[in-house]
Amino acid sequence: MTDPNRITLYYSPQSRATGTRVLLEELGAPYDLHVLNMKAGEQRQPAYLAINPLGKVPAIRHGDALVTEQVAITIHLADLFPQAGLTPALHDPLRGPYLRWIAYYGSSFEPALIDKFMQREPAPITQSPYADYDTMLGALEAQLSKGPYLLGERMTAADVLWGVAFSWTMMFGIVPKKDVFVRYAERMTARPAFQRINAADDEMAALHANEGGGSVGQPHTQSSRASVSADPRPITTGRCFAKTRS
């Protein structure tokens, strides 16, 4: 009998989808991987563009629901598996701050990073979605100085999103290695779920590099808990970081 809670994650190693897979592991959620070899351009093929016209990962399918956008996926998954304790309940006083910092990632942090990475002149502060880079980052530094996690003593799904993000952005020198950011990233990436997925991603990325422009649709299998396929339809079980981004 098919598990109604089973998630299909459209995935490529060492991409933004890594954080989603780490979250699934933290949630103890049943999931299948649909793997895309981005080095071979599989994310731009019609089969996947029918899933996400932007050709980006992650995307998830849960029953008949298809969800794209990393922020939406993070909120949706944590709410689907409340027993993991990674999402404040609707009437919990922490629910608003929790949603604030998840939304901040997509609405302010990423636009600021892309402008900085591309060395683009930011919009005037009155028109910019993130005010200016230093102000955007300063708000995060102030929040993370209050405790080990974004919401103080309580770890949530927001920390999985941000922990992975700080790890790769500091690695590439886009975000400065301030003590508060380093300690936070180390705390999150030392967790077993991240360690498992990081190791699995290294293996999968090496396989994709060897395949190069190989044929679309060849299945890849790894990890004792995850079935992995390159077919755009659902596959079978999962539990497994990030240097290239999509």
Helices and strands as residue ranges (DSSP letters): E 7-11, H 17-27, E 31-35, G 38-40, G 42-44, H 46-49, E 59-62, E 65-68, H 70-80, G 82-84, H 95-104, I 105-109, H 110-117, H 133-144, H 157-171, H 179-189, H 192-211, E 228-229
